[in-house]
């Protein structure tokens, strides 16, 4: 969970790539604002048959829908999956994270992404300083970049935008 542009999806992509081989089945669904429970419910029987007794990893990316009743309907076939199956999701809203976590598990963990300072520094370096490999040897640039990253609070999207603006000037 965290604000837009912080790198939730990027972080989850790396986790997904590292973990997917550990599961019988891995699935990635970009949900966004286009949550249509009727379309998803139509696939429930197929989903039930697909996950039946299989240990699965499901990623639900960019969720906005917080209606717990809709999620109960959509996710109910997943109870037929194998033991130690996992559902990971990204959202900007605590209410969404809590609602879905309550539907899928009593042993839920909600992590709030606070920002990726090192990633932001690398992005800023790449976009603003043309990827200078040894930024550390340029004390003024390093200090300026560190100050900018601190002001950006770890938002990687902001770092890309700010870095891109600086090369235009």
C-alpha positions in Angstrom: 0.0 0.0 0.0 1.3 3.5 -0.7 0.9 6.6 -2.8 0.9 6.5 -6.6 4.4 6.7 -8.2 6.2 5.2 -5.2 7.1 2.0 -7.0 4.6 -0.5 -5.5 4.1 -2.3 -8.9 7.8 -2.3 -9.7 8.7 -3.7 -6.3 6.0 -6.4 -6.7 7.2 -7.3 -10.2 10.6 -8.1 -8.7 9.0 -10.1 -5.9 6.8 -11.9 -8.4 9.7 -12.9 -10.7 11.6 -14.2 -7.7 8.7 -16.2 -6.3 6.7 -17.5 -9.2 8.8 -20.7 -9.7 7.9 -21.7 -6.1 4.3 -22.2 -7.1 2.3 -24.5 -9.3 0.5 -21.6 -10.8 1.3 -17.9 -11.0 -1.1 -15.2 -12.1 -0.9 -11.4 -12.5 -4.0 -9.3 -12.9 -4.1 -5.5 -13.4 -7.3 -4.4 -11.8 -7.2 -0.6 -11.8 -10.5 1.4 -11.9 -12.0 -1.1 -14.3 -13.3 -3.5 -11.7 -16.2 -5.3 -13.2 -17.4 -8.0 -10.8 -19.9 -9.4 -13.3 -17.1 -10.1 -15.8 -14.9 -11.7 -13.2 -17.7 -13.8 -11.6 -18.4 -15.3 -15.1 -14.9 -16.9 -14.9 -15.4 -18.3 -11.3 -16.0 -22.0 -12.4 -13.0 -21.8 -14.7 -10.9 -20.2 -11.9 -12.0 -22.8 -9.4 -11.0 -25.6 -11.8 -7.7 -23.9 -12.5 -6.6 -23.4 -8.9 -8.1 -26.7 -7.6 -5.5 -28.1 -5.2 -2.7 -26.1 -6.7 -0.4 -23.9 -4.8 -0.9 -20.5 -6.5 0.6 -17.0 -6.4 -1.9 -14.4 -7.4 -1.0 -10.7 -7.8 -3.8 -8.1 -7.9 -2.2 -4.9 -9.1 -3.6 -1.4 -8.6 -6.9 -2.1 -6.8 -9.4 0.7 -6.0 -12.6 -1.2 -5.3 -13.2 -1.4 -1.6 -16.7 -3.1 -1.6 -16.0 -6.2 0.5 -19.1 -8.0 -0.9 -17.8 -7.8 -4.5 -14.4 -9.1 -3.4 -16.0 -12.0 -1.5 -17.8 -13.0 -4.7 -14.8 -12.7 -6.9 -12.3 -14.4 -4.6 -14.4 -17.3 -3.3 -13.1 -19.9 -5.8 -9.6 -19.3 -4.5 -10.4 -21.2 -1.3 -10.1 -24.4 -3.5 -6.4 -23.7 -4.1 -3.6 -25.6 -2.4 -2.1 -24.9 1.0 0.3 -22.0 1.3 -1.1 -20.2 -1.8 -0.5 -16.5 -1.7 -2.3 -13.4 -2.9 -0.3 -10.2 -3.2 -1.9 -6.8 -4.1 -1.1 -3.2 -4.6 -3.3 -0.3 -3.7 -3.2 3.3 -2.7 -5.9 2.9 -0.1 -5.7 1.4 3.3 -9.5 0.6 3.3 -9.0 -1.5 0.1 -6.0 -3.4 1.6 -8.0 -4.1 4.8 -11.2 -5.1 3.0 -9.4 -7.6 0.7 -7.2 -8.9 3.5 -10.3 -9.6 5.6 -11.8 -11.6 2.7 -8.8 -13.8 1.9 -7.1 -14.4 5.3 -7.2 -14.0 9.0 -3.3 -14.1 8.9 -3.0 -11.0 6.8 -0.1 -8.6 6.6 -0.4 -5.1 5.2 2.8 -3.2 4.3 2.8 0.5 3.7 5.5 1.5 1.3 7.3 4.5 2.6 9.5 5.3 -0.4 12.5 3.9 -2.2 15.3 6.4 -1.5 18.2 4.4 -3.1 16.0 3.7 -6.2 15.1 7.4 -6.4 18.7 8.4 -6.2 19.6 6.0 -9.1 16.6 7.2 -11.2 17.5 10.9 -10.6 21.1 10.1 -11.4 20.1 8.4 -14.7 17.7 11.1 -15.8 19.3 14.3 -14.4 23.0 13.6 -14.6 23.0 11.4 -17.7 23.8 8.4 -15.6 27.2 9.6 -14.3 28.6 6.3 -13.0 30.7 7.8 -10.2 28.3 10.4 -8.8 30.0 9.8 -5.5 33.1 11.5 -6.7 31.2 14.7 -7.5 30.5 15.9 -4.0 28.2 18.8 -5.0 26.1 16.7 -7.3 25.9 14.0 -4.7 24.8 16.4 -2.1 22.2 18.1 -4.4 20.9 14.7 -5.5 20.5 13.5 -1.9 18.7 16.7 -1.0 16.3 16.3 -3.9 15.6 12.6 -3.1 14.9 13.6 0.5 12.4 16.2 -0.7 10.8 13.7 -3.0 10.1 11.4 0.0 11.1 8.3 -2.0 8.6 8.7 -4.9 10.4 7.2 -7.9 7.9 8.7 -10.4 8.7 12.2 -9.1 12.4 11.4 -9.4 12.1 10.5 -13.1 10.0 13.6 -13.8 12.4 16.0 -11.9 15.4 14.3 -13.5 13.9 14.6 -17.0 13.1 18.3 -16.4 16.7 19.1 -15.5 18.1 17.8 -18.7 15.7 19.9 -20.7 17.1 23.1 -19.3 
